[in-house]
Structure formats: C-alpha cells, structure tokens
Amino acid sequence: EWLVSKLPKASFWTGLYGFRFCTVLQWSNSQFPFAASRWLSVSKWAIGARCCVQLNAPKGSLTAVSCFRKALWICKRKEE
C-alpha cells in the first residue's frame, strides 16, 4: 500500500517473471522459483513460454503480461 501510494498512475515492471504459462515465478535476482498463486492475474497476452509481472498503480494489482510490453521500472535502492 505504501509503495502504490507513492507511484503515479502507470504500470511498472517488478522484476518478477515466470515460465510455463506463469505457473512458476522467480525474482530476477534469485535462483529460487516458487509457484504462482491466485493473486496473480494472467493476461491473455502473457500466454507463452515466458511472462513478466507488472504492478498497476493506483489499483495495486499485479498482472502477468508479455515481457515485450513497455513499462516503467521499480528499482531497488540501497537503504539510507
């Protein structure tokens, strides 16, 4: 909720991507996959070998879409 409250109305790449029709997900900086849950809405355009997950602001929903779609990024920042 905090992050979404700081974002403009847009879609943002999260660094989470998936395989096998988005049933297996993994963070871009991790080796450990996990199974997708019901919280992830899968777009019909994401059906294929690989998908990427977007955060949709201001709704705060997560959607799996084609990795070729254009979107902004949310980047990790060193804690101050």
Backbone bond lengths (Angstrom), bond angles and torsions (degrees), N, CA, C in turn:
res aa  C-N    CA-C-N  psi(-1)  N-CA   C-N-CA  omega(-1)  CA-C   N-CA-C  phi
1 E - - - 1.449 - - 1.527 110.53 -
2 W 1.347 116.85 -41.48 1.457 119.73 -179.22 1.516 110.71 -61.76
3 L 1.336 116.76 -48.88 1.463 120.71 -178.45 1.526 110.95 -60.81
4 V 1.295 117.66 -47.14 1.457 121.65 -179.12 1.524 110.72 -61.15
5 S 1.328 117.89 -35.87 1.474 120.87 179.70 1.527 111.96 -66.45
6 K 1.316 118.68 -21.03 1.468 123.05 -178.95 1.531 113.19 -92.28
7 L 1.332 117.32 -11.17 1.463 121.52 -173.43 1.520 112.65 -94.45
8 P 1.343 116.81 146.63 1.466 119.27 171.62 1.523 110.02 -73.29
9 K 1.309 116.80 166.89 1.461 120.62 179.58 1.533 108.68 -69.29
10 A 1.335 115.84 107.38 1.465 121.88 -178.29 1.526 108.29 -173.20
11 S 1.326 115.83 178.80 1.462 122.40 173.65 1.514 108.76 -110.50
12 F 1.337 116.33 141.96 1.461 122.03 -175.02 1.521 110.38 -131.39
13 W 1.331 116.81 136.16 1.465 120.25 171.99 1.521 108.30 -67.84
14 T 1.320 116.57 142.27 1.464 120.60 -177.45 1.519 113.70 -105.96
15 G 1.334 118.65 -15.91 1.464 121.55 -173.81 1.520 111.81 93.21
16 L 1.321 117.40 -0.33 1.461 122.67 177.28 1.522 107.73 -97.36
17 Y 1.317 116.81 129.74 1.456 120.16 179.03 1.518 109.82 -137.76
18 G 1.322 115.90 165.17 1.448 119.36 -174.08 1.508 114.65 -138.94
19 F 1.326 113.64 164.89 1.455 123.54 178.01 1.518 108.69 -127.96
20 R 1.313 115.90 170.31 1.472 122.26 176.18 1.519 111.51 51.30
21 F 1.313 116.42 58.90 1.462 123.44 179.33 1.534 112.05 59.83
22 C 1.313 115.90 34.52 1.471 123.53 177.71 1.523 113.09 66.67
23 T 1.314 118.25 25.00 1.459 120.15 176.67 1.523 111.33 -88.44
24 V 1.331 118.02 -19.77 1.463 123.05 175.91 1.516 107.39 -121.17
25 L 1.335 116.85 119.56 1.465 122.35 -177.16 1.517 111.04 -114.02
26 Q 1.341 114.78 157.56 1.465 119.86 178.65 1.528 108.50 -157.66
27 W 1.333 116.47 145.64 1.463 121.73 174.97 1.523 108.91 -77.69
28 S 1.314 117.42 147.22 1.465 121.95 -176.79 1.522 112.47 -61.70
29 N 1.322 118.62 -23.01 1.465 121.45 -179.24 1.528 112.59 -106.99
30 S 1.329 117.52 24.14 1.461 121.48 -177.05 1.522 110.72 -135.19
31 Q 1.310 116.00 153.24 1.456 121.65 176.22 1.523 111.81 -98.38
32 F 1.318 117.74 -6.91 1.451 121.51 -169.85 1.521 112.54 -101.76
33 P 1.328 117.63 106.49 1.467 120.67 178.32 1.525 111.66 -76.40
34 F 1.311 115.87 160.00 1.458 121.38 173.46 1.521 108.43 -144.04
35 A 1.308 116.95 159.04 1.467 121.48 -176.68 1.525 110.23 -77.25
36 A 1.314 116.05 140.01 1.467 121.32 177.26 1.523 109.32 -68.20
37 S 1.310 115.65 149.04 1.458 121.18 179.76 1.518 110.47 -110.29
38 R 1.278 115.42 -179.13 1.468 120.69 179.21 1.519 112.58 -68.50
39 W 1.325 118.39 -14.22 1.461 120.52 -178.31 1.517 112.46 -71.92
40 L 1.332 118.07 -13.07 1.457 121.20 -176.77 1.525 110.48 -97.92
41 S 1.309 115.58 117.62 1.460 121.05 175.74 1.525 108.17 -84.75
42 V 1.330 117.54 127.45 1.461 121.19 -177.91 1.523 109.41 -105.10
43 S 1.335 115.50 118.97 1.451 122.01 178.42 1.526 110.04 -71.24
44 K 1.322 116.81 148.33 1.465 119.32 178.01 1.518 111.24 -62.33
45 W 1.333 118.17 -21.79 1.463 122.39 178.57 1.521 111.30 -78.39
46 A 1.321 119.00 -8.93 1.462 122.08 -179.74 1.520 111.92 -93.69
47 I 1.307 117.21 -6.09 1.460 119.98 -177.40 1.525 108.68 -67.92
48 G 1.303 116.11 117.69 1.461 121.39 -177.82 1.506 109.86 162.78
49 A 1.299 116.83 -163.14 1.456 121.34 -176.04 1.521 112.70 -71.41
50 R 1.337 118.45 -32.05 1.460 120.87 -175.70 1.521 110.46 -142.82
51 C 1.331 116.22 143.95 1.457 121.41 176.71 1.526 108.76 -138.11
52 C 1.317 116.61 162.18 1.463 122.14 177.07 1.525 108.66 -125.78
53 V 1.338 116.45 152.14 1.465 120.95 -174.74 1.523 110.29 -104.86
54 Q 1.340 114.89 130.43 1.461 122.23 177.58 1.522 110.65 -110.56
55 L 1.324 115.77 144.89 1.465 123.11 170.38 1.515 106.33 -96.48
56 N 1.316 116.81 125.14 1.459 121.83 -178.47 1.517 109.81 -102.22
57 A 1.334 116.37 114.97 1.459 121.02 179.09 1.528 108.05 -103.14
58 P 1.303 119.82 144.27 1.455 128.91 8.64 1.528 114.33 -91.55
59 K 1.336 119.54 2.34 1.472 120.96 -177.96 1.521 112.68 -65.62
60 G 1.340 117.32 -34.28 1.452 120.23 -178.33 1.511 113.31 83.87
61 S 1.326 117.45 11.70 1.463 120.19 -179.20 1.528 110.74 -85.78
62 L 1.326 115.44 156.50 1.455 121.83 176.71 1.524 108.22 -111.88
63 T 1.336 115.69 133.49 1.456 120.91 -178.89 1.513 109.85 -132.25
64 A 1.318 116.69 134.61 1.464 122.02 174.15 1.521 107.66 -87.76
65 V 1.321 116.08 123.16 1.464 121.98 -178.05 1.525 109.28 -133.69
66 S 1.306 116.43 175.68 1.460 121.16 176.38 1.527 109.96 -61.62
67 C 1.304 117.43 139.08 1.465 121.90 179.33 1.526 112.53 -70.09
68 F 1.318 117.12 -9.78 1.460 120.80 -179.47 1.523 112.61 -88.30
69 R 1.310 117.32 -5.40 1.460 121.45 177.99 1.522 109.84 -69.93
70 K 1.319 117.51 148.60 1.463 121.18 177.83 1.528 109.43 -90.11
71 A 1.332 115.29 137.44 1.464 120.90 177.97 1.523 108.78 -160.78
72 L 1.311 115.96 165.03 1.468 121.69 175.19 1.524 108.70 -76.72
73 W 1.322 116.97 171.16 1.467 122.45 -179.98 1.511 111.13 -117.98
74 I 1.318 115.47 148.21 1.461 121.63 167.64 1.529 104.93 -108.15
75 C 1.318 116.70 120.06 1.467 120.82 -175.53 1.511 111.21 -109.74
76 K 1.310 114.81 147.86 1.453 121.01 176.73 1.522 108.25 -74.15
77 R 1.311 116.88 141.38 1.457 121.90 -179.05 1.526 108.78 -127.03
78 K 1.296 116.73 142.86 1.457 120.96 178.82 1.528 109.78 -62.91
79 E 1.330 115.88 135.04 1.453 120.57 -179.72 1.519 110.68 -66.88
80 E 1.317 116.46 139.03 1.484 120.63 -179.68 1.503 110.93 -97.44
